[in-house]
Amino acid sequence: MESASSHEINTDMLSAMIKEKRGERSLRQIATEIGDVSIATLSRVEQGKIPDLDTFVKLCRWLEVSGDVFINNSKNSKQENEEQSVAEKVAIQLRADRTLSKKTVDALIQMINLAYAANQNNELIHE
């Protein structure tokens, strides 16, 4: 999935999100839930290996996230990458929380992303 256009998949985040959503369930259960993905493939992805395109799309659907979430652009500034990583970590934790509805999780993630965007554009009021 890597290309010469300075984009690559953030396999650490993909692996973390899969592990978070999987929780205590077995790879076999998750493979069945996703459908048409082998246990061995899931294991490799959890270990940080890059999946093929078809598997990547299936994993994104199962995780209920856009594939763009996992694309790193090396042209981003270090600060943007740090902010994305904090926001992404929070999103991972929210999605893993089974006590929150999908609607609530989506709303919280949107609020966090808006706050980071406002901060980046110096639109937040600092007291």
C-alpha atoms as one frame of an Amber mdcrd trajectory, in Angstrom:
protein
   0.000   0.000   0.000   2.960   2.359   0.214   3.424   4.659  -2.722   6.052
   7.013  -4.018   3.789   9.975  -3.239   5.044  10.093   0.396   1.932   8.464
   1.866   1.969   5.365   4.009  -0.384   3.445   6.269  -0.096   4.009   9.992
   0.049   0.313  10.866   0.539   1.052  14.570  -2.793   2.850  14.746  -4.547
   0.208  12.617  -3.211  -2.519  14.892  -4.209  -0.619  18.042  -7.736   0.022
  16.803  -8.227  -3.631  15.872  -6.950  -4.775  19.276  -9.136  -2.231  21.075
 -12.301  -3.226  19.222 -11.515  -6.936  19.471 -11.094  -6.740  23.234 -11.130
 -10.220  24.761 -12.669 -11.884  21.732 -10.610 -14.367  19.727  -9.169 -13.724
  16.275 -11.447 -16.512  15.036 -14.534 -14.632  16.252 -13.360 -11.408  14.640
 -12.465 -13.115  11.352 -15.994 -14.540  11.243 -17.516 -11.170  12.142 -15.565
  -9.313   9.431 -16.041 -12.063   6.878 -13.595 -13.349   4.278 -10.496 -12.413
   6.311  -8.311 -15.188   7.693  -7.144 -15.516  11.277  -3.538 -15.470  10.051
  -4.122 -12.207   8.190  -5.685 -10.581  11.261  -2.757 -11.748  13.364  -0.256
 -10.248  10.908  -2.111  -6.926  10.825  -2.223  -6.849  14.643   1.561  -7.330
  14.527   1.922  -4.224  12.348   2.060  -5.746   8.875   0.433  -3.876   5.983
  -2.735  -5.614   4.737  -3.665  -5.949   1.079  -6.174  -3.409  -0.234  -9.218
  -5.705   0.001  -8.433  -6.610   3.617  -7.713  -2.972   4.477 -11.142  -1.928
   3.166 -12.863  -4.714   5.138 -11.021  -3.758   8.317 -11.969  -0.090   7.896
 -15.625  -1.054   7.464 -15.478  -3.262  10.546 -13.791  -0.472  12.531 -16.352
   1.999  11.144 -13.668   4.481  10.078 -12.498   5.939   6.803  -9.258   4.532
   5.429  -7.968   8.115   5.390  -7.586   7.907   9.171  -4.640   5.556   8.672
  -2.877   7.454   5.882   0.234   9.367   6.931   1.386  12.201   4.720   5.069
  12.918   5.323   4.501  16.544   4.291   2.489  17.209   7.484   4.244  19.234
  10.138   5.414  17.562  13.333   2.826  19.506  15.362  -0.014  18.367  13.094
   1.143  14.759  13.447   1.304  15.063  17.250  -2.166  16.598  17.396  -3.540
  13.936  15.078  -2.057  11.239  17.202  -3.655  12.549  20.385  -7.024  12.937
  18.654  -6.654   9.486  17.105  -5.795   7.914  20.461  -8.867   9.484  22.028
 -11.003   8.279  19.106  -9.656   4.745  19.542 -10.574   4.762  23.227 -14.037
   6.164  22.551 -14.761   3.557  19.875 -13.609   0.794  22.211 -15.995   1.926
  24.970 -18.988  -0.367  24.657 -21.083   1.776  27.022 -21.337   4.653  24.518
 -23.643   4.630  21.512 -22.159   5.068  18.041 -23.981   8.405  17.754 -22.428
   9.650  21.011 -18.956   8.464  20.010 -19.247  10.153  16.607 -20.386  13.411
  18.242 -17.517  13.374  20.752 -14.946  12.647  18.055 -16.332  15.457  15.910
 -16.093  17.879  18.858 -12.485  16.857  19.517 -11.546  17.254  15.856 -13.203
  20.688  15.734 -11.325  21.766  18.862  -7.990  20.704  17.356  -8.821  22.477
  14.090  -9.770  25.658  15.959  -6.589  25.444  18.028  -4.492  25.028  14.896
  -6.127  28.124  13.386  -5.753  30.078  16.666  -9.526  30.368  16.946  -9.768
  29.180  20.547 -10.169  31.758  23.295  -7.429  31.295  25.890  -8.181  32.511
  29.405
